[in-house]
Amino acid sequence: MQIDIRSIHFKTDKKLDDFIKEKISKLQQYFDGVIAAEITLKLANIDGVENKIADIKLAIPGNDLYASKQSKSFEEATDGAVDALRRQLIKHKEKVRKI
């Protein structure tokens, strides 16, 4: 699986990149047809601590799955988005099996 991490208007450190790659690679245990993952990290233009956004798009055969979460840290936002994608992958796998 190809993993592409982009950050808008800032540079990520290696620790954050490794964390995201580890979380995304775990999604393959739920559905092995994942082709690529595109992660976009950005800061929201709002006041407050919950201004970090993680958008994740998974390319799978037939459709693309998408999840976006906003939180106070990029790790927490990534966790939430990966959890949402995990549920989507399980649902997609069940749908494919029924056909």
C-alpha positions as CSV (number, residue, x, y, z in Angstrom):
1,M,0.0,0.0,0.0
2,Q,1.3,3.4,-0.9
3,I,1.0,6.0,1.9
4,D,1.2,9.7,1.0
5,I,1.2,12.3,3.8
6,R,0.8,15.9,3.0
7,S,0.7,18.8,5.4
8,I,-0.7,22.2,4.5
9,H,1.5,25.2,5.5
10,F,3.8,23.3,7.9
11,K,6.3,20.5,8.0
12,T,5.6,17.3,9.9
13,D,8.3,15.6,11.9
14,K,9.4,12.0,11.5
15,K,7.7,10.9,14.7
16,L,4.3,12.0,13.4
17,D,4.9,10.5,10.0
18,D,5.8,7.1,11.6
19,F,2.7,7.3,13.8
20,I,0.4,7.9,10.9
21,K,2.0,5.2,8.7
22,E,1.7,2.7,11.5
23,K,-2.0,3.5,12.1
24,I,-2.8,3.4,8.3
25,S,-0.9,0.1,7.7
26,K,-3.1,-1.6,10.4
27,L,-6.1,-1.0,8.2
28,Q,-4.9,-3.7,5.9
29,Q,-5.9,-6.4,8.4
30,Y,-9.5,-5.5,7.9
31,F,-9.5,-5.4,4.1
32,D,-6.5,-6.4,2.0
33,G,-7.6,-4.6,-1.1
34,V,-6.4,-1.2,0.0
35,I,-4.4,0.3,-2.8
36,A,-3.3,3.7,-1.4
37,A,-3.9,6.1,1.4
38,E,-3.7,9.9,1.1
39,I,-3.5,11.8,4.4
40,T,-3.8,15.6,4.5
41,L,-3.0,17.4,7.7
42,K,-4.1,21.0,8.2
43,L,-4.8,23.7,10.8
44,A,-8.4,25.1,10.9
45,N,-8.9,28.8,11.0
46,I,-10.7,28.8,14.3
47,D,-9.7,29.9,17.8
48,G,-9.3,27.2,20.4
49,V,-7.3,24.1,20.9
50,E,-9.3,21.7,18.6
51,N,-7.9,23.2,15.4
52,K,-6.0,20.2,13.9
53,I,-7.6,18.3,11.1
54,A,-6.7,15.0,9.6
55,D,-8.3,14.0,6.3
56,I,-7.7,10.5,5.1
57,K,-8.7,9.1,1.7
58,L,-8.3,5.3,1.1
59,A,-8.2,4.0,-2.5
60,I,-9.9,0.6,-2.8
61,P,-11.2,-1.2,-5.9
62,G,-14.4,0.3,-7.0
63,N,-14.8,3.2,-4.5
64,D,-12.7,5.5,-2.3
65,L,-13.3,5.8,1.4
66,Y,-12.9,9.1,3.2
67,A,-12.8,10.2,6.8
68,S,-12.0,13.6,8.3
69,K,-11.6,14.4,12.0
70,Q,-10.8,17.5,14.0
71,S,-9.1,17.4,17.3
72,K,-6.5,19.1,19.6
73,S,-3.6,17.0,18.2
74,F,-2.8,15.5,14.9
75,E,-2.4,12.1,16.6
76,E,-5.8,12.2,18.1
77,A,-7.4,13.4,14.8
78,T,-5.6,10.6,13.0
79,D,-6.9,8.0,15.5
80,G,-10.4,9.1,15.0
81,A,-10.2,9.1,11.2
82,V,-8.6,5.7,11.2
83,D,-11.3,4.3,13.5
84,A,-14.0,5.7,11.1
85,L,-12.2,4.2,8.1
86,R,-11.9,0.8,9.9
87,R,-15.7,0.7,10.4
88,Q,-16.2,1.7,6.7
89,L,-13.8,-1.0,5.6
90,I,-15.6,-3.7,7.6
91,K,-18.9,-2.6,6.2
92,H,-17.5,-2.6,2.6
93,K,-16.0,-6.0,3.1
94,E,-19.4,-7.4,4.3
95,K,-21.1,-5.8,1.3
96,V,-18.6,-7.3,-1.2
97,R,-19.0,-10.8,0.4
98,K,-22.8,-10.7,-0.1
99,I,-22.5,-10.0,-3.8
